[in-house]
Amino acid sequence: MKFLPAAAFVLIAFSAPLCADTSREIDALLKRDSAPAGVLFEIVSGDRGYLAEALPRVIRYSDALRKRFPDLPIAVVSHGYEQFALTTEHSKDNAAAHESAKVLSLTRDIPVHVCAAFAATHNVDASEFPEYVDVVSQGPTQVQTYVEFGYEHIVLDLF
């Protein structure tokens, strides 16, 4: 019998409730009589591989939301270590994250923003991200802007 390392157990134990909470938030939005001003998915993680999981969830959630509210504005802001998966240099190692970002930005009209300030602190220039990723000066400021516009704020985090 194989045992999971302690870190894997903690990851499993805490990620399931996060997914459940987010699903409940989406369900609540879908039950509304009228559309919100918009929906913002904020992604913050210490895990560089997290976008491969998070962005497909955003696609599923946004598809459900747009089925109910066809013209609903939706956006994504990623401003943790996970954003580095979206650099051009890491496109082969993070193909799933790149494909999801392309689907969101190019076919679903959902911008995928990353944080230039956080990137700069790790010696990553804005030019290192592909054209389907929107590099904003400050991720937290971008989040605040969407919130001020009345967007529902859904956090997809994993620490």
C-alpha positions as protocol buffer text, in pm:
chain_id: "A"
residue {
  index: 1
  type: MET
  ca { x: 0 y: 0 z: 0 }
}
residue {
  index: 2
  type: LYS
  ca { x: 138 y: 339 z: -97 }
}
residue {
  index: 3
  type: PHE
  ca { x: 101 y: 641 z: 126 }
}
residue {
  index: 4
  type: LEU
  ca { x: 61 y: 997 z: 8 }
}
residue {
  index: 5
  type: PRO
  ca { x: 326 y: 1243 z: 119 }
}
residue {
  index: 6
  type: ALA
  ca { x: 200 y: 1485 z: 382 }
}
residue {
  index: 7
  type: ALA
  ca { x: 210 y: 1776 z: 134 }
}
residue {
  index: 8
  type: ALA
  ca { x: -16 y: 1587 z: -108 }
}
residue {
  index: 9
  type: PHE
  ca { x: -264 y: 1515 z: 169 }
}
residue {
  index: 10
  type: VAL
  ca { x: -276 y: 1881 z: 268 }
}
residue {
  index: 11
  type: LEU
  ca { x: -321 y: 1983 z: -95 }
}
residue {
  index: 12
  type: ILE
  ca { x: -611 y: 1741 z: -142 }
}
residue {
  index: 13
  type: ALA
  ca { x: -770 y: 1830 z: 190 }
}
residue {
  index: 14
  type: PHE
  ca { x: -771 y: 2203 z: 122 }
}
residue {
  index: 15
  type: SER
  ca { x: -832 y: 2216 z: -255 }
}
residue {
  index: 16
  type: ALA
  ca { x: -1162 y: 2026 z: -245 }
}
residue {
  index: 17
  type: PRO
  ca { x: -1331 y: 2284 z: -19 }
}
residue {
  index: 18
  type: LEU
  ca { x: -1201 y: 2566 z: -240 }
}
residue {
  index: 19
  type: CYS
  ca { x: -1355 y: 2404 z: -547 }
}
residue {
  index: 20
  type: ALA
  ca { x: -1680 y: 2344 z: -360 }
}
residue {
  index: 21
  type: ASP
  ca { x: -1696 y: 2705 z: -241 }
}
residue {
  index: 22
  type: THR
  ca { x: -1637 y: 2835 z: -592 }
}
residue {
  index: 23
  type: SER
  ca { x: -1903 y: 2604 z: -733 }
}
residue {
  index: 24
  type: ARG
  ca { x: -2149 y: 2738 z: -477 }
}
residue {
  index: 25
  type: GLU
  ca { x: -2061 y: 3095 z: -576 }
}
residue {
  index: 26
  type: ILE
  ca { x: -2119 y: 3013 z: -943 }
}
residue {
  index: 27
  type: ASP
  ca { x: -2448 y: 2837 z: -862 }
}
residue {
  index: 28
  type: ALA
  ca { x: -2565 y: 3144 z: -669 }
}
residue {
  index: 29
  type: LEU
  ca { x: -2484 y: 3368 z: -966 }
}
residue {
  index: 30
  type: LEU
  ca { x: -2670 y: 3136 z: -1202 }
}
residue {
  index: 31
  type: LYS
  ca { x: -2982 y: 3154 z: -983 }
}
residue {
  index: 32
  type: ARG
  ca { x: -3003 y: 3533 z: -1006 }
}
residue {
  index: 33
  type: ASP
  ca { x: -3285 y: 3691 z: -1198 }
}
residue {
  index: 34
  type: SER
  ca { x: -3050 y: 3941 z: -1361 }
}
residue {
  index: 35
  type: ALA
  ca { x: -2687 y: 3937 z: -1460 }
}
residue {
  index: 36
  type: PRO
  ca { x: -2422 y: 4098 z: -1243 }
}
residue {
  index: 37
  type: ALA
  ca { x: -2218 y: 4384 z: -1391 }
}
residue {
  index: 38
  type: GLY
  ca { x: -1951 y: 4124 z: -1463 }
}
residue {
  index: 39
  type: VAL
  ca { x: -1751 y: 3842 z: -1306 }
}
residue {
  index: 40
  type: LEU
  ca { x: -1385 y: 3856 z: -1215 }
}
residue {
  index: 41
  type: PHE
  ca { x: -1185 y: 3542 z: -1149 }
}
residue {
  index: 42
  type: GLU
  ca { x: -878 y: 3625 z: -942 }
}
residue {
  index: 43
  type: ILE
  ca { x: -605 y: 3361 z: -938 }
}
residue {
  index: 44
  type: VAL
  ca { x: -328 y: 3376 z: -680 }
}
residue {
  index: 45
  type: SER
  ca { x: -109 y: 3080 z: -603 }
}
residue {
  index: 46
  type: GLY
  ca { x: 234 y: 2984 z: -487 }
}
residue {
  index: 47
  type: ASP
  ca { x: 215 y: 2692 z: -733 }
}
residue {
  index: 48
  type: ARG
  ca { x: 360 y: 2759 z: -1078 }
}
residue {
  index: 49
  type: GLY
  ca { x: 149 y: 2477 z: -1222 }
}
residue {
  index: 50
  type: TYR
  ca { x: -184 y: 2595 z: -1084 }
}
residue {
  index: 51
  type: LEU
  ca { x: -309 y: 2761 z: -1405 }
}
residue {
  index: 52
  type: ALA
  ca { x: -331 y: 2422 z: -1576 }
}
residue {
  index: 53
  type: GLU
  ca { x: -608 y: 2344 z: -1325 }
}
residue {
  index: 54
  type: ALA
  ca { x: -753 y: 2691 z: -1265 }
}
residue {
  index: 55
  type: LEU
  ca { x: -799 y: 2814 z: -1622 }
}
residue {
  index: 56
  type: PRO
  ca { x: -1002 y: 2511 z: -1739 }
}
residue {
  index: 57
  type: ARG
  ca { x: -1226 y: 2571 z: -1436 }
}
residue {
  index: 58
  type: VAL
  ca { x: -1265 y: 2933 z: -1546 }
}
residue {
  index: 59
  type: ILE
  ca { x: -1365 y: 2810 z: -1893 }
}
residue {
  index: 60
  type: ARG
  ca { x: -1629 y: 2577 z: -1746 }
}
residue {
  index: 61
  type: TYR
  ca { x: -1763 y: 2843 z: -1510 }
}
residue {
  index: 62
  type: SER
  ca { x: -1767 y: 3113 z: -1776 }
}
residue {
  index: 63
  type: ASP
  ca { x: -1944 y: 2884 z: -2024 }
}
residue {
  index: 64
  type: ALA
  ca { x: -2218 y: 2817 z: -1767 }
}
residue {
  index: 65
  type: LEU
  ca { x: -2243 y: 3187 z: -1680 }
}
residue {
  index: 66
  type: ARG
  ca { x: -2262 y: 3293 z: -2043 }
}
residue {
  index: 67
  type: LYS
  ca { x: -2524 y: 3029 z: -2117 }
}
residue {
  index: 68
  type: ARG
  ca { x: -2741 y: 3196 z: -1851 }
}
residue {
  index: 69
  type: PHE
  ca { x: -2629 y: 3555 z: -1922 }
}
residue {
  index: 70
  type: PRO
  ca { x: -2498 y: 3565 z: -2284 }
}
residue {
  index: 71
  type: ASP
  ca { x: -2344 y: 3913 z: -2274 }
}
residue {
  index: 72
  type: LEU
  ca { x: -2186 y: 3885 z: -1930 }
}
residue {
  index: 73
  type: PRO
  ca { x: -1844 y: 4051 z: -1910 }
}
residue {
  index: 74
  type: ILE
  ca { x: -1586 y: 3816 z: -1753 }
}
residue {
  index: 75
  type: ALA
  ca { x: -1217 y: 3870 z: -1678 }
}
residue {
  index: 76
  type: VAL
  ca { x: -926 y: 3684 z: -1521 }
}
residue {
  index: 77
  type: VAL
  ca { x: -643 y: 3835 z: -1316 }
}
residue {
  index: 78
  type: SER
  ca { x: -348 y: 3614 z: -1224 }
}
residue {
  index: 79
  type: HIS
  ca { x: -87 y: 3772 z: -998 }
}
residue {
  index: 80
  type: GLY
  ca { x: 103 y: 3501 z: -812 }
}
residue {
  index: 81
  type: TYR
  ca { x: 377 y: 3257 z: -910 }
}
residue {
  index: 82
  type: GLU
  ca { x: 130 y: 3075 z: -1135 }
}
residue {
  index: 83
  type: GLN
  ca { x: 144 y: 3362 z: -1386 }
}
residue {
  index: 84
  type: PHE
  ca { x: 496 y: 3257 z: -1491 }
}
residue {
  index: 85
  type: ALA
  ca { x: 350 y: 2946 z: -1657 }
}
residue {
  index: 86
  type: LEU
  ca { x: 216 y: 3186 z: -1921 }
}
residue {
  index: 87
  type: THR
  ca { x: 554 y: 3317 z: -2036 }
}
residue {
  index: 88
  type: THR
  ca { x: 650 y: 3227 z: -2391 }
}
residue {
  index: 89
  type: GLU
  ca { x: 958 y: 3049 z: -2258 }
}
residue {
  index: 90
  type: HIS
  ca { x: 739 y: 2809 z: -2057 }
}
residue {
  index: 91
  type: SER
  ca { x: 474 y: 2748 z: -2323 }
}
residue {
  index: 92
  type: LYS
  ca { x: 582 y: 2389 z: -2396 }
}
residue {
  index: 93
  type: ASP
  ca { x: 605 y: 2288 z: -2029 }
}
residue {
  index: 94
  type: ASN
  ca { x: 268 y: 2455 z: -1960 }
}
residue {
  index: 95
  type: ALA
  ca { x: 82 y: 2380 z: -2281 }
}
residue {
  index: 96
  type: ALA
  ca { x: -251 y: 2324 z: -2105 }
}
residue {
  index: 97
  type: ALA
  ca { x: -237 y: 2662 z: -1933 }
}
residue {
  index: 98
  type: HIS
  ca { x: -142 y: 2834 z: -2259 }
}
residue {
  index: 99
  type: GLU
  ca { x: -420 y: 2661 z: -2451 }
}
residue {
  index: 100
  type: SER
  ca { x: -676 y: 2762 z: -2188 }
}
residue {
  index: 101
  type: ALA
  ca { x: -550 y: 3122 z: -2189 }
}
residue {
  index: 102
  type: LYS
  ca { x: -584 y: 3127 z: -2570 }
}
residue {
  index: 103
  type: VAL
  ca { x: -937 y: 2987 z: -2552 }
}
residue {
  index: 104
  type: LEU
  ca { x: -1039 y: 3247 z: -2294 }
}
residue {
  index: 105
  type: SER
  ca { x: -885 y: 3550 z: -2460 }
}
residue {
  index: 106
  type: LEU
  ca { x: -917 y: 3466 z: -2828 }
}
residue {
  index: 107
  type: THR
  ca { x: -1245 y: 3274 z: -2852 }
}
residue {
  index: 108
  type: ARG
  ca { x: -1442 y: 3369 z: -2539 }
}
residue {
  index: 109
  type: ASP
  ca { x: -1355 y: 3742 z: -2522 }
}
residue {
  index: 110
  type: ILE
  ca { x: -1230 y: 3700 z: -2165 }
}
residue {
  index: 111
  type: PRO
  ca { x: -907 y: 3888 z: -2097 }
}
residue {
  index: 112
  type: VAL
  ca { x: -637 y: 3704 z: -1904 }
}
residue {
  index: 113
  type: HIS
  ca { x: -435 y: 3965 z: -1714 }
}
residue {
  index: 114
  type: VAL
  ca { x: -101 y: 3907 z: -1538 }
}
residue {
  index: 115
  type: CYS
  ca { x: 91 y: 4141 z: -1308 }
}
residue {
  index: 116
  type: ALA
  ca { x: 393 y: 4324 z: -1451 }
}
residue {
  index: 117
  type: ALA
  ca { x: 507 y: 4440 z: -1106 }
}
residue {
  index: 118
  type: PHE
  ca { x: 523 y: 4086 z: -966 }
}
residue {
  index: 119
  type: ALA
  ca { x: 689 y: 3966 z: -1286 }
}
residue {
  index: 120
  type: ALA
  ca { x: 951 y: 4242 z: -1262 }
}
residue {
  index: 121
  type: THR
  ca { x: 1040 y: 4139 z: -905 }
}
residue {
  index: 122
  type: HIS
  ca { x: 1133 y: 3800 z: -1056 }
}
residue {
  index: 123
  type: ASN
  ca { x: 1325 y: 3947 z: -1351 }
}
residue {
  index: 124
  type: VAL
  ca { x: 1051 y: 3866 z: -1601 }
}
residue {
  index: 125
  type: ASP
  ca { x: 974 y: 4141 z: -1852 }
}
residue {
  index: 126
  type: ALA
  ca { x: 626 y: 4208 z: -1988 }
}
residue {
  index: 127
  type: SER
  ca { x: 755 y: 4122 z: -2336 }
}
residue {
  index: 128
  type: GLU
  ca { x: 808 y: 3762 z: -2221 }
}
residue {
  index: 129
  type: PHE
  ca { x: 431 y: 3697 z: -2225 }
}
residue {
  index: 130
  type: PRO
  ca { x: 250 y: 3611 z: -2552 }
}
residue {
  index: 131
  type: GLU
  ca { x: 1 y: 3848 z: -2716 }
}
residue {
  index: 132
  type: TYR
  ca { x: -303 y: 3660 z: -2581 }
}
residue {
  index: 133
  type: VAL
  ca { x: -197 y: 3749 z: -2224 }
}
residue {
  index: 134
  type: ASP
  ca { x: -261 y: 4107 z: -2114 }
}
residue {
  index: 135
  type: VAL
  ca { x: 17 y: 4237 z: -1890 }
}
residue {
  index: 136
  type: VAL
  ca { x: -113 y: 4502 z: -1650 }
}
residue {
  index: 137
  type: SER
  ca { x: 103 y: 4718 z: -1430 }
}
residue {
  index: 138
  type: GLN
  ca { x: -42 y: 4596 z: -1098 }
}
residue {
  index: 139
  type: GLY
  ca { x: -258 y: 4284 z: -1059 }
}
residue {
  index: 140
  type: PRO
  ca { x: -418 y: 4396 z: -730 }
}
residue {
  index: 141
  type: THR
  ca { x: -503 y: 4734 z: -883 }
}
residue {
  index: 142
  type: GLN
  ca { x: -663 y: 4561 z: -1182 }
}
residue {
  index: 143
  type: VAL
  ca { x: -870 y: 4348 z: -941 }
}
residue {
  index: 144
  type: GLN
  ca { x: -980 y: 4661 z: -755 }
}
residue {
  index: 145
  type: THR
  ca { x: -1081 y: 4830 z: -1079 }
}
residue {
  index: 146
  type: TYR
  ca { x: -1309 y: 4541 z: -1173 }
}
residue {
  index: 147
  type: VAL
  ca { x: -1458 y: 4537 z: -823 }
}
residue {
  index: 148
  type: GLU
  ca { x: -1525 y: 4911 z: -847 }
}
residue {
  index: 149
  type: PHE
  ca { x: -1707 y: 4847 z: -1177 }
}
residue {
  index: 150
  type: GLY
  ca { x: -1937 y: 4611 z: -985 }
}
residue {
  index: 151
  type: TYR
  ca { x: -1792 y: 4279 z: -1097 }
}
residue {
  index: 152
  type: GLU
  ca { x: -1858 y: 3979 z: -876 }
}
residue {
  index: 153
  type: HIS
  ca { x: -1518 y: 3879 z: -736 }
}
residue {
  index: 154
  type: ILE
  ca { x: -1441 y: 3508 z: -727 }
}
residue {
  index: 155
  type: VAL
  ca { x: -1101 y: 3403 z: -592 }
}
residue {
  index: 156
  type: LEU
  ca { x: -946 y: 3079 z: -716 }
}
residue {
  index: 157
  type: ASP
  ca { x: -651 y: 3041 z: -482 }
}
residue {
  index: 158
  type: LEU
  ca { x: -422 y: 2763 z: -373 }
}
residue {
  index: 159
  type: PHE
  ca { x: -152 y: 2817 z: -115 }
}
